[in-house]
Amino acid sequence: MFNILQTTTSRRSVLGLMGAGAALGLAGCVGVGGDSSSDKAAGGVRKGFKQTSVKVPEAYKGRTNVIFWAPFTGINFQVLTKLLKKFNDSQKDIYAGAESVGAYADLAQKFTAALQARQVPDIVCFPEHRWIQYWQAGALAPLDDYFDDDWNTKVYMQQFVPEGQAQGKTYQVPFARSTPLFYYNKTRFKEAGLPEAGPDTWPEYAKMAPDLAKLKSAGKSLKIFPFKNDDEWYGQAHIWAWGGRFSEGTKVLIDQGPMLKWLTWKNNFIHKQNYGYVAKSPVTDFTTGISAATHASTATLAQILHDSKFEVGSHFMLGNDSAGPKVPIGGSGLAVVKAESKDRQDAAAKVLKFMAEPENCAEWHLGTGYLPIVLKAAELPSVIANYKKIPNYKVALDQVKNSRQSDTITWFDSPVDDINRAMGLVYGDGKDPRTVVSDLQKQLDEKMTKYKDTISKVMAKGN
């Protein structure tokens, strides 16, 4: 069963709203909670931080209770609830309850408020690097002491592990993870006499564009590709495809050449060849047949398959001069919240271990469409059978080998906003890429002075 009913919140809108969440009181969190270096001195607990309310069913009373704040709704939340019931029925010491808090942005705002009120949940699912702000506030428990032969960082897809580590310690383990994919309308490609396998690179797709543009959709020419004003996540794959990086360590690399070449190519593709345009919802334009292709998260695949009335093709993100560029990892991971009870932290860690068991990971993957993040889960017969039934899901798994952490400057909301704005000036307004790149370098240099100490701390001890 796949998540065909859940409403998808765009990653861009999530990050924008998370900025609002941070503004709500992140600095205040640091003020009320100490810092991440206090783990040992405080005995691994955080005095004064009580557990938020938990409603315990009669059948599970008398156990150690933990509450999981989940940024999931619809079928995703139903699958999580089913897994937690399986956990609760598998032993007699712990009760784990889940509360749906909406989307990632809602979680950020609610968790920030909980820290300020000192009434916190026990498990939280943070997207990408956004847990770092709470680690800095001393709000998260290190997980390494809980690892054993059956549960440790080696059981997960290795590309996703470092994103949850700081100063050599693990504060978040992979859970609901994804990467971006190129989706195309295989039905229209066949009508145009183009290869069903789709293009490998952007120049190859540009050569296919004239044949696709001859087709009609609702009486108008089929559009070639929709972009959006918050495409930084895909831009990360683009700048890697053109041979560059936004940053490396604490050095911003915007003006090194590849970003200028990439934006110049896209400026020509969009504004001179008229193959691209800025859409309110690229995925909606694609699923309704307005555009021939789009890019979206692997976690959107189920929704796209459900909404599209044509044969959908999925493909690795397009490269520049070669196929299969590196792609940024997305989605979220699980963290244990540090509070006044060591018993609850220990119990929460057992829930994380349960979720990493291959059969449970496979149940989450098959129920939601997120990647089978535990290595042995992808080897289970139920998962292999699903790939034979719906090959598009295998494309998402195969692309994992090309995934890696986003560049350091994009770990924070404000620089992501700056990159989105710069891409929008070119994609939407056709501004001169050379001027845009020069201005962005200056903006991010200033931002890096603010974030470099945090980046250095996170990367310390080999991360």
C-alpha positions as CSV (number, residue, x, y, z in Angstrom):
1,M,0.0,0.0,0.0
2,F,1.3,3.4,-0.9
3,N,0.6,6.9,0.3
4,I,-1.8,8.0,-2.4
5,L,-4.0,10.1,-0.3
6,Q,-1.8,12.3,1.8
7,T,-1.6,16.0,0.9
8,T,2.0,16.9,-0.1
9,T,3.5,20.0,1.3
10,S,6.2,21.4,-0.8
11,R,9.7,21.4,0.6
12,R,10.2,25.0,-0.2
13,S,7.1,26.2,1.6
14,V,8.2,24.0,4.5
15,L,11.6,25.7,4.7
16,G,10.0,29.1,4.4
17,L,7.7,28.5,7.3
18,M,10.5,26.9,9.3
19,G,12.2,30.3,9.1
20,A,9.1,31.7,10.8
21,G,9.4,29.0,13.3
22,A,13.0,29.8,14.1
23,A,12.0,33.5,14.4
24,L,9.4,32.4,16.9
25,G,12.0,31.8,19.5
26,L,15.2,29.8,18.6
27,A,17.4,32.2,20.4
28,G,15.1,31.9,23.4
29,C,15.6,28.1,23.3
30,V,19.3,28.6,23.8
31,G,18.6,30.9,26.6
32,V,16.4,28.4,28.5
33,G,18.3,25.2,27.8
34,G,22.0,25.6,28.0
35,D,24.1,24.1,25.1
36,S,25.1,20.9,23.5
37,S,28.3,20.6,25.4
38,S,26.5,20.1,28.7
39,D,25.6,16.4,28.1
40,K,28.1,14.8,30.4
41,A,27.9,17.5,33.2
42,A,24.1,17.1,33.4
43,G,24.2,13.4,33.5
44,G,22.5,13.2,30.1
45,V,19.2,14.7,31.4
46,R,17.8,18.2,31.3
47,K,16.4,19.3,34.7
48,G,13.1,21.3,34.5
49,F,12.0,20.0,31.2
50,K,8.9,17.9,31.8
51,Q,7.1,15.6,29.5
52,T,4.2,17.1,27.5
53,S,0.8,15.5,28.1
54,V,0.3,11.9,27.0
55,K,-3.0,10.1,26.9
56,V,-2.3,6.4,27.8
57,P,-4.8,3.7,26.8
58,E,-6.0,1.5,29.7
59,A,-4.3,-1.5,28.3
60,Y,-0.9,0.1,28.5
61,K,-1.1,1.9,31.8
62,G,1.7,1.4,34.3
63,R,4.5,1.5,31.7
64,T,7.1,4.1,30.9
65,N,5.4,6.4,28.5
66,V,6.9,8.2,25.5
67,I,5.3,10.6,23.1
68,F,6.3,10.9,19.4
69,W,5.6,14.2,17.7
70,A,5.1,13.2,14.1
71,P,5.1,15.7,11.2
72,F,2.8,13.4,9.2
73,T,-0.9,13.3,8.4
74,G,-3.2,11.0,6.5
75,I,-1.9,7.5,5.6
76,N,1.6,8.3,6.7
77,F,0.4,8.9,10.2
78,Q,-1.8,5.8,10.0
79,V,1.2,3.7,9.1
80,L,3.2,5.2,12.0
81,T,0.4,4.6,14.4
82,K,0.2,1.0,13.3
83,L,3.9,0.5,13.8
84,L,3.8,1.9,17.3
85,K,0.9,-0.4,18.2
86,K,3.1,-3.3,17.0
87,F,5.9,-1.9,19.3
88,N,3.5,-1.6,22.3
89,D,2.2,-5.1,21.8
90,S,5.7,-6.6,21.4
91,Q,6.8,-5.9,25.1
92,K,5.3,-4.8,28.5
93,D,7.5,-2.1,29.7
94,I,7.0,0.9,27.4
95,Y,4.1,2.7,25.8
96,A,4.8,4.8,22.8
97,G,2.1,7.1,21.6
98,A,2.1,9.3,18.5
99,E,0.7,12.8,18.0
100,S,0.3,14.3,14.5
101,V,1.5,17.9,14.6
102,G,0.9,18.6,10.9
103,A,3.8,19.3,8.5
104,Y,7.5,20.1,9.2
105,A,6.8,23.8,9.6
106,D,4.1,23.1,12.2
107,L,6.5,20.8,14.1
108,A,9.2,23.5,14.2
109,Q,6.8,26.1,15.6
110,K,5.3,23.7,18.1
111,F,8.6,22.2,19.3
112,T,10.1,25.7,19.7
113,A,7.1,26.7,21.8
114,A,7.4,23.4,23.8
115,L,11.0,24.2,24.7
116,Q,10.1,27.7,25.9
117,A,7.3,26.1,28.0
118,R,9.7,23.3,29.2
119,Q,7.1,20.7,28.4
120,V,8.5,18.6,25.6
121,P,7.8,15.3,23.7
122,D,10.3,12.4,23.8
123,I,10.8,11.7,20.0
124,V,10.8,14.3,17.2
125,C,11.2,13.8,13.4
126,F,13.2,16.8,12.1
127,P,13.8,17.5,8.3
128,E,17.4,17.5,6.9
129,H,19.8,19.7,9.0
130,R,17.1,21.6,10.9
131,W,17.8,19.6,14.1
132,I,21.1,21.5,14.4
133,Q,19.4,24.6,15.8
134,Y,18.0,22.4,18.6
135,W,21.2,20.6,19.1
136,Q,22.8,24.0,19.7
137,A,20.2,24.7,22.3
138,G,21.1,21.5,24.1
139,A,17.7,20.0,23.5
140,L,18.7,16.6,21.9
141,A,20.2,13.5,23.5
142,P,23.2,11.7,21.8
143,L,22.3,8.3,20.6
144,D,25.6,6.5,20.3
145,D,25.5,5.0,23.8
146,Y,22.3,3.2,22.8
147,F,23.9,1.5,19.8
148,D,24.6,-2.2,19.9
149,D,25.3,-5.0,17.4
150,D,21.7,-5.0,16.0
151,W,21.2,-1.2,15.9
152,N,23.9,1.2,15.0
153,T,24.7,3.6,12.1
154,K,25.9,0.8,9.9
155,V,22.4,-0.6,9.5
156,Y,21.3,2.5,7.5
157,M,22.0,3.6,3.9
158,Q,25.4,5.3,4.6
159,Q,24.7,8.5,2.6
160,F,22.0,9.5,5.1
161,V,23.9,8.9,8.3
162,P,26.3,12.0,8.5
163,E,23.4,14.4,8.2
164,G,22.4,13.4,11.7
165,Q,25.8,13.8,13.3
166,A,27.7,16.6,15.0
167,Q,31.2,16.6,16.6
168,G,31.4,12.9,15.9
169,K,28.1,12.0,17.8
170,T,24.8,10.9,16.4
171,Y,21.8,13.0,17.3
172,Q,19.4,11.9,14.6
173,V,19.0,8.6,12.7
174,P,17.5,8.3,9.2
175,F,13.7,7.6,9.0
176,A,11.6,9.3,6.3
177,R,14.2,10.0,3.7
178,S,14.0,11.0,0.0
179,T,15.9,12.5,-3.0
180,P,14.7,14.6,-6.0
181,L,13.7,12.8,-9.2
182,F,12.9,13.9,-12.9
183,Y,9.4,12.8,-13.8
184,Y,8.1,12.8,-17.4
185,N,4.9,12.0,-19.3
186,K,5.9,8.8,-21.0
187,T,2.6,8.8,-22.9
188,R,3.4,12.1,-24.6
189,F,7.0,11.1,-25.2
190,K,5.7,8.1,-27.2
191,E,3.3,10.3,-29.2
192,A,6.3,12.6,-30.1
193,G,8.3,9.6,-31.2
194,L,10.9,10.1,-28.4
195,P,12.7,7.4,-26.4
196,E,10.5,6.0,-23.6
197,A,13.5,5.9,-21.3
198,G,13.5,9.8,-21.3
199,P,16.6,12.1,-21.4
200,D,19.8,11.8,-19.3
201,T,20.9,15.4,-19.5
202,W,19.4,18.9,-19.8
203,P,21.0,19.5,-23.3
204,E,19.4,16.2,-24.4
205,Y,16.0,17.3,-23.1
206,A,16.4,20.6,-24.9
207,K,16.8,18.7,-28.2
208,M,13.6,16.8,-27.5
209,A,11.7,20.0,-26.7
210,P,10.7,21.0,-30.3
211,D,9.0,17.6,-30.8
212,L,7.1,17.8,-27.5
213,A,6.0,21.4,-28.2
214,K,4.3,20.2,-31.4
215,L,1.8,18.3,-29.2
216,K,-1.3,19.9,-27.8
217,S,-2.7,20.0,-24.2
218,A,-6.2,21.5,-23.8
219,G,-5.8,23.2,-27.2
220,K,-2.4,24.8,-26.4
221,S,1.1,23.7,-27.1
222,L,2.4,21.2,-24.5
223,K,4.7,23.0,-22.1
224,I,8.2,21.7,-21.7
225,F,9.3,22.3,-18.1
226,P,7.9,24.2,-15.1
227,F,10.2,25.8,-12.5
228,K,9.3,27.4,-9.2
229,N,10.6,30.4,-7.2
230,D,11.8,28.1,-4.5
231,D,13.8,25.5,-6.4
232,E,17.0,25.6,-4.3
233,W,16.9,21.9,-3.5
234,Y,16.9,21.1,-7.2
235,G,19.4,23.9,-7.8
236,Q,21.8,21.9,-5.5
237,A,21.7,19.0,-8.0
238,H,22.1,21.5,-10.9
239,I,25.2,23.2,-9.6
240,W,26.8,19.8,-8.9
241,A,25.9,18.7,-12.4
242,W,27.7,21.7,-13.8
243,G,30.7,20.8,-11.7
244,G,30.4,23.3,-8.8
245,R,29.2,23.7,-5.2
246,F,27.4,26.4,-3.3
247,S,30.0,26.1,-0.5
248,E,32.6,23.7,0.9
249,G,33.2,23.8,4.6
250,T,33.1,27.4,5.6
251,K,34.0,28.8,2.1
252,V,31.3,30.1,-0.3
253,L,32.0,29.0,-3.9
254,I,29.1,30.7,-5.7
255,D,31.4,32.8,-8.0
256,Q,33.7,30.0,-9.1
257,G,32.2,29.6,-12.5
258,P,29.8,26.6,-12.6
259,M,26.8,28.5,-11.1
260,L,27.2,31.2,-13.8
261,K,27.3,28.5,-16.5
262,W,24.3,26.7,-15.1
263,L,22.2,29.9,-14.7
264,T,23.2,31.1,-18.2
265,W,22.2,27.7,-19.7
266,K,18.8,27.9,-17.8
267,N,18.3,31.5,-18.8
268,N,18.7,30.6,-22.4
269,F,16.4,27.5,-22.0
270,I,13.7,29.5,-20.3
271,H,13.8,32.9,-21.9
272,K,15.4,32.5,-25.4
273,Q,14.2,29.0,-26.4
274,N,10.9,29.5,-24.4
275,Y,11.0,25.9,-23.1
276,G,10.7,26.7,-19.4
277,Y,8.4,28.8,-17.3
278,V,7.7,29.5,-13.6
279,A,4.6,27.8,-12.3
280,K,2.6,28.0,-9.1
281,S,2.6,24.2,-8.7
282,P,4.9,22.4,-11.2
283,V,3.7,19.0,-9.9
284,T,0.1,20.0,-10.6
285,D,1.0,21.2,-14.1
286,F,2.6,17.9,-14.7
287,T,-0.1,15.6,-13.3
288,T,-2.8,17.5,-15.2
289,G,-0.9,17.1,-18.5
290,I,0.0,20.8,-19.0
291,S,3.7,20.1,-18.9
292,A,5.7,17.2,-20.3
293,A,8.0,16.8,-17.3
294,T,8.8,18.2,-13.8
295,H,11.1,17.5,-10.9
296,A,9.9,16.5,-7.5
297,S,10.8,14.5,-4.4
298,T,10.8,10.7,-4.5
299,A,8.3,11.0,-1.6
300,T,5.9,12.6,-4.1
301,L,5.9,9.6,-6.4
302,A,2.9,7.9,-4.9
303,Q,0.9,11.2,-5.2
304,I,2.0,11.7,-8.8
305,L,1.0,8.1,-9.8
306,H,-2.3,8.6,-8.1
307,D,-3.1,11.9,-9.7
308,S,-1.8,11.3,-13.3
309,K,-4.1,10.0,-16.0
310,F,-1.2,9.0,-18.2
311,E,1.8,6.7,-18.0
312,V,4.4,8.3,-15.7
313,G,8.1,7.8,-16.2
314,S,10.7,8.5,-13.5
315,H,14.3,9.1,-14.1
316,F,17.5,10.2,-12.3
317,M,17.8,14.0,-12.0
318,L,19.2,15.3,-15.3
319,G,22.9,16.0,-15.7
320,N,24.8,18.5,-17.8
321,D,27.4,16.7,-19.8
322,S,26.8,13.3,-18.3
323,A,24.0,11.2,-16.8
324,G,23.2,10.7,-13.2
325,P,24.5,13.8,-11.3
326,K,24.9,13.9,-7.5
327,V,21.6,14.6,-5.8
328,P,20.9,16.2,-2.3
329,I,19.3,14.0,0.3
330,G,16.0,15.2,1.8
331,G,13.3,14.1,4.2
332,S,13.7,13.6,7.9
333,G,15.2,11.6,10.7
334,L,14.4,10.7,14.3
335,A,15.8,12.4,17.4
336,V,15.4,11.8,21.2
337,V,14.6,14.9,23.2
338,K,16.6,15.5,26.3
339,A,14.4,16.1,29.4
340,E,14.4,15.4,33.1
341,S,13.8,11.6,32.8
342,K,16.6,9.3,31.8
343,D,14.1,6.4,31.8
344,R,12.0,8.1,29.1
345,Q,15.1,8.8,27.0
346,D,16.1,5.2,27.2
347,A,12.6,4.1,26.3
348,A,12.5,6.5,23.3
349,A,15.8,5.0,22.1
350,K,14.2,1.6,22.1
351,V,11.4,2.9,19.8
352,L,14.1,4.2,17.4
353,K,15.7,0.8,17.4
354,F,12.4,-0.9,16.7
355,M,11.8,1.4,13.7
356,A,15.2,0.3,12.3
357,E,14.3,-3.4,12.3
358,P,14.2,-4.4,8.6
359,E,10.6,-5.7,8.7
360,N,9.4,-2.5,10.3
361,C,11.4,-0.3,8.0
362,A,9.9,-2.2,5.0
363,E,6.4,-1.7,6.4
364,W,7.0,2.1,6.6
365,H,8.5,2.1,3.1
366,L,5.7,0.1,1.5
367,G,3.1,2.1,3.4
368,T,4.3,5.6,2.7
369,G,6.7,5.5,-0.3
370,Y,9.7,6.8,1.6
371,L,13.0,5.1,0.9
372,P,13.8,1.7,2.6
373,I,16.5,3.5,4.6
374,V,17.6,0.3,6.4
375,L,19.9,-1.7,4.1
376,K,18.4,-5.1,4.9
377,A,14.8,-3.8,4.3
378,A,15.5,-3.4,0.6
379,E,16.4,-7.1,0.5
380,L,13.1,-8.4,1.9
381,P,10.8,-10.3,-0.6
382,S,7.9,-7.9,0.0
383,V,10.0,-4.9,-1.1
384,I,11.5,-6.7,-4.1
385,A,8.0,-7.8,-5.2
386,N,6.8,-4.2,-5.1
387,Y,9.7,-3.0,-7.3
388,K,8.7,-5.6,-9.9
389,K,5.1,-4.4,-9.7
390,I,5.9,-0.6,-9.8
391,P,9.4,-0.1,-11.4
392,N,9.3,3.7,-10.7
393,Y,10.0,2.9,-7.1
394,K,13.2,1.1,-8.1
395,V,14.4,4.2,-9.9
396,A,14.2,6.1,-6.6
397,L,16.2,3.4,-4.8
398,D,18.8,3.1,-7.6
399,Q,19.5,6.9,-7.4
400,V,20.5,6.7,-3.8
401,K,24.0,5.8,-4.8
402,N,24.3,9.3,-6.3
403,S,23.0,11.1,-3.1
404,R,25.0,13.1,-0.6
405,Q,24.6,15.9,1.9
406,S,23.7,19.3,0.7
407,D,26.5,22.0,0.7
408,T,27.1,23.5,4.1
409,I,25.6,27.0,3.5
410,T,22.2,25.4,2.7
411,W,22.0,23.9,6.2
412,F,20.3,27.2,7.3
413,D,17.1,28.8,6.2
414,S,18.3,32.3,5.4
415,P,21.0,31.3,2.8
416,V,18.5,29.0,1.2
417,D,16.1,32.0,0.9
418,D,18.9,33.9,-0.8
419,I,19.6,31.2,-3.3
420,N,15.9,30.8,-4.1
421,R,15.7,34.5,-4.7
422,A,18.7,34.5,-7.0
423,M,17.4,31.6,-9.0
424,G,14.0,33.3,-9.2
425,L,15.6,36.5,-10.6
426,V,17.0,34.4,-13.5
427,Y,14.2,31.8,-13.9
428,G,11.4,34.3,-13.5
429,D,12.7,37.7,-14.5
430,G,15.5,36.8,-16.9
431,K,18.0,38.9,-15.0
432,D,21.7,38.9,-16.1
433,P,23.2,35.7,-14.4
434,R,26.6,37.3,-14.0
435,T,25.2,40.1,-11.9
436,V,23.0,37.7,-9.9
437,V,25.9,35.4,-9.1
438,S,28.1,38.3,-8.1
439,D,25.4,39.6,-5.7
440,L,24.7,36.2,-4.3
441,Q,28.4,35.6,-3.5
442,K,28.4,38.8,-1.4
443,Q,25.2,37.9,0.4
444,L,26.4,34.4,1.3
445,D,29.8,35.6,2.3
446,E,28.1,37.7,4.9
447,K,25.9,34.9,6.0
448,M,28.8,32.5,6.3
449,T,30.4,34.8,8.9
450,K,27.4,34.1,11.1
451,Y,27.3,30.3,10.5
452,K,30.9,29.3,10.1
453,D,31.4,28.5,13.8
454,T,28.4,26.3,13.9
455,I,29.5,24.5,10.7
456,S,32.9,24.0,12.1
457,K,31.5,22.5,15.3
458,V,29.2,20.2,13.4
459,M,32.0,19.0,11.1
460,A,34.5,18.5,13.9
461,K,35.9,15.0,14.5
462,G,35.5,13.8,11.0
463,N,31.8,14.5,10.2
